[in-house]
Amino acid sequence: MISTTTDAVRFVLPMFDADDPQAPAFFLRAGNVNERQALEAELAGDYRAGRVYDFELAACFAEGITELMAGDPGRDALLSLIEAETNLGAGERLPAAERQMLAQAREILSEHWPEYRALMARANRRAQFKPLVAFRRFCIGWEHVPRVDNAKEPAMHAIGVDRLVTLDAVAQLTPLWMQLAGNRAYDLLYPEDQEKNSAAPSKSDDGQGTSNLGAE
């Protein structure tokens, strides 16, 4: 069971003006260390969506290329590209032709190297379930958020007996809005690193209502 608090971050969706008092906004509380670990345990256990780190994905990628391209003259060049991509700084990208080579290699590896396919499946499950799990745990209300199926009606916040936002309440929301708010709720658990060392699915691939704050 998670604790509730009146302290919350007002998160305005990035496509709206944060200074507009009528902008759709979600109220998110920062979980404590125990809640953070409970969330990670739920992701890893219930959803098989534990963290996938860049270094383990790169190592598995390189291992698969080494084995599958044994004797291929292009293997060393591709391994060099994998290393170069791993060492990219923030905001840096490889040239388009090299990104395309890596994307093609990943697609082939996903078909023929089970370990890599399993890691990618885990990373993709995490990308899907992480915002939902964080949102249900740490969203304590919202305002000026319309129903996804009827923009004239407000989406109603509701908490279940498990102290989580109910799935029925989540279903009233525009999926992208929930995902953005859920990812922000997750980031509040890691104010310093914000999961920056975990793998995205791929670096190279070219993916008005009334306030219900605290309502149950």
C-alpha positions as CSV (number, residue, x, y, z in Angstrom):
1,M,0.0,0.0,0.0
2,I,1.4,3.4,-0.9
3,S,1.1,6.5,1.3
4,T,-0.7,9.6,0.2
5,T,0.5,13.2,0.6
6,T,-0.7,16.7,-0.2
7,D,2.7,17.6,-1.6
8,A,2.8,17.2,-5.4
9,V,4.4,18.4,-8.5
10,R,2.0,20.0,-11.0
11,F,3.0,18.5,-14.4
12,V,1.7,20.4,-17.4
13,L,1.9,18.5,-20.6
14,P,4.7,19.8,-22.8
15,M,2.3,20.7,-25.7
16,F,0.5,23.2,-23.4
17,D,1.6,26.5,-21.8
18,A,2.8,25.7,-18.3
19,D,1.8,29.2,-17.2
20,D,-1.8,28.8,-18.3
21,P,-3.9,28.0,-15.2
22,Q,-6.4,26.2,-17.5
23,A,-3.9,23.9,-19.1
24,P,-4.4,20.2,-18.6
25,A,-2.2,19.2,-15.6
26,F,-1.5,16.1,-13.6
27,F,-0.5,16.1,-9.9
28,L,2.4,13.7,-9.2
29,R,3.9,12.9,-5.9
30,A,7.5,11.8,-5.5
31,G,7.7,8.3,-4.1
32,N,10.2,7.3,-1.4
33,V,13.0,4.8,-1.8
34,N,10.9,1.8,-0.7
35,E,8.2,2.7,-3.2
36,R,10.8,3.1,-5.9
37,Q,12.1,-0.4,-5.2
38,A,8.5,-1.8,-5.0
39,L,7.8,-0.3,-8.5
40,E,11.0,-1.8,-9.9
41,A,10.1,-5.2,-8.4
42,E,6.6,-5.0,-10.0
43,L,8.0,-4.2,-13.4
44,A,10.6,-6.9,-13.2
45,G,8.3,-9.5,-11.7
46,D,4.7,-9.0,-12.9
47,Y,5.6,-7.6,-16.3
48,R,9.1,-9.1,-16.9
49,A,10.2,-5.5,-17.7
50,G,13.3,-5.0,-15.6
51,R,15.9,-2.5,-16.6
52,V,18.0,-3.2,-19.7
53,Y,21.2,-1.3,-19.5
54,D,23.0,0.2,-22.6
55,F,26.2,-1.7,-21.7
56,E,24.5,-5.1,-21.6
57,L,22.6,-4.5,-24.8
58,A,25.8,-3.4,-26.6
59,A,27.7,-6.4,-25.2
60,C,25.0,-8.8,-26.4
61,F,24.8,-7.1,-29.8
62,A,28.6,-7.4,-30.2
63,E,28.6,-11.0,-29.1
64,G,25.9,-11.9,-31.6
65,I,27.7,-10.1,-34.4
66,T,30.9,-11.9,-33.5
67,E,29.3,-15.3,-33.6
68,L,27.0,-14.9,-36.6
69,M,29.5,-13.1,-38.8
70,A,32.5,-15.3,-38.1
71,G,34.7,-15.2,-41.1
72,D,32.8,-12.3,-42.7
73,P,35.2,-9.5,-43.8
74,G,32.6,-6.8,-42.7
75,R,32.4,-8.1,-39.1
76,D,35.2,-5.9,-37.7
77,A,33.9,-2.7,-39.2
78,L,30.4,-3.4,-37.7
79,L,31.9,-4.1,-34.3
80,S,33.7,-0.8,-34.6
81,L,30.4,0.9,-35.3
82,I,28.9,-0.7,-32.2
83,E,31.7,0.6,-30.1
84,A,31.5,4.0,-31.6
85,E,27.7,4.2,-30.9
86,T,28.2,3.1,-27.3
87,N,30.7,5.9,-26.8
88,L,28.5,8.6,-28.2
89,G,28.0,11.7,-26.0
90,A,24.7,13.2,-25.2
91,G,23.0,14.6,-28.3
92,E,25.5,12.9,-30.6
93,R,24.5,10.7,-33.5
94,L,26.3,8.6,-36.0
95,P,26.0,9.5,-39.7
96,A,22.8,8.3,-41.3
97,A,24.5,5.5,-43.4
98,E,26.1,4.0,-40.3
99,R,22.9,4.2,-38.3
100,Q,21.2,2.3,-41.1
101,M,23.8,-0.4,-41.1
102,L,23.3,-0.8,-37.3
103,A,19.6,-0.9,-37.7
104,Q,19.8,-3.6,-40.3
105,A,22.2,-5.6,-38.1
106,R,19.8,-5.3,-35.2
107,E,16.9,-6.5,-37.2
108,I,18.9,-9.6,-38.3
109,L,20.2,-10.2,-34.8
110,S,16.6,-10.0,-33.4
111,E,15.7,-12.9,-35.7
112,H,18.7,-15.1,-35.2
113,W,20.2,-14.4,-31.8
114,P,17.8,-15.3,-29.0
115,E,19.7,-13.5,-26.2
116,Y,19.5,-10.2,-28.1
117,R,15.8,-10.8,-29.0
118,A,15.0,-11.4,-25.3
119,L,16.8,-8.2,-24.2
120,M,15.0,-6.1,-26.8
121,A,11.6,-7.6,-25.9
122,R,12.3,-6.7,-22.2
123,A,13.3,-3.2,-23.1
124,N,10.1,-2.8,-25.2
125,R,7.9,-4.2,-22.4
126,R,9.5,-1.7,-20.0
127,A,8.9,1.2,-22.4
128,Q,5.2,0.2,-22.5
129,F,4.5,-0.6,-18.8
130,K,6.8,1.7,-16.9
131,P,4.7,4.9,-17.4
132,L,1.5,3.0,-16.6
133,V,2.8,1.5,-13.4
134,A,4.4,4.8,-12.3
135,F,1.2,6.8,-13.2
136,R,-1.1,4.5,-11.2
137,R,1.2,4.6,-8.1
138,F,2.0,8.3,-8.0
139,C,-0.7,10.4,-9.8
140,I,-2.8,11.8,-7.0
141,G,-5.1,13.9,-9.3
142,W,-5.5,16.1,-12.3
143,E,-7.3,19.1,-13.6
144,H,-8.7,20.4,-16.9
145,V,-8.2,16.9,-18.4
146,P,-11.1,15.8,-20.7
147,R,-12.2,12.3,-21.4
148,V,-10.6,10.8,-24.4
149,D,-14.0,9.6,-25.7
150,N,-15.9,12.8,-25.0
151,A,-13.9,16.1,-24.8
152,K,-16.9,17.9,-23.2
153,E,-16.7,15.7,-20.1
154,P,-13.9,15.7,-17.5
155,A,-11.9,12.6,-16.9
156,M,-12.6,11.6,-13.3
157,H,-9.7,10.6,-11.0
158,A,-10.3,7.5,-8.9
159,I,-8.3,5.4,-6.5
160,G,-9.0,1.7,-5.9
161,V,-8.7,-0.3,-2.7
162,D,-5.1,-1.1,-3.6
163,R,-4.4,2.7,-3.4
164,L,-3.6,2.8,-7.1
165,V,-5.3,4.9,-9.8
166,T,-8.0,2.6,-11.2
167,L,-7.7,1.1,-14.7
168,D,-11.2,2.6,-15.5
169,A,-9.8,6.1,-14.6
170,V,-6.8,5.5,-16.8
171,A,-9.0,4.4,-19.7
172,Q,-10.6,7.8,-19.7
173,L,-7.3,9.5,-20.5
174,T,-5.6,10.2,-23.8
175,P,-3.0,7.4,-23.9
176,L,-0.1,9.8,-24.8
177,W,-1.0,12.1,-21.9
178,M,-0.9,9.3,-19.5
179,Q,2.4,8.1,-20.8
180,L,3.9,11.5,-20.6
181,A,2.7,12.0,-17.0
182,G,3.7,8.5,-16.1
183,N,7.2,8.9,-17.4
184,R,7.5,12.2,-15.4
185,A,6.3,10.4,-12.3
186,Y,9.0,7.8,-12.9
187,D,11.7,10.5,-13.4
188,L,10.8,11.9,-10.0
189,L,12.0,8.7,-8.4
190,Y,15.4,9.2,-10.0
191,P,16.1,12.9,-9.8
192,E,19.7,12.5,-10.6
193,D,20.0,9.9,-13.3
194,Q,16.4,9.6,-14.7
195,E,17.3,6.1,-16.0
196,K,19.9,7.6,-18.4
197,N,22.0,4.4,-18.2
198,S,19.1,2.2,-19.3
199,A,18.6,1.2,-22.8
200,A,16.0,2.8,-25.1
201,P,14.6,0.3,-27.7
202,S,17.4,1.5,-30.1
203,K,19.7,4.5,-30.5
204,S,20.0,4.1,-34.2
205,D,16.4,3.4,-35.4
206,D,14.7,6.2,-37.5
207,G,9.6,5.6,-32.2
208,Q,-11.4,21.0,-19.9
209,G,-12.6,19.4,-16.6
210,T,-12.9,20.2,-13.0
211,S,-10.1,19.5,-10.5
212,N,-10.2,16.0,-9.0
213,L,-7.0,16.4,-6.9
214,G,-7.1,13.7,-4.2
215,A,-10.5,12.4,-5.2
216,E,-11.1,8.7,-4.6
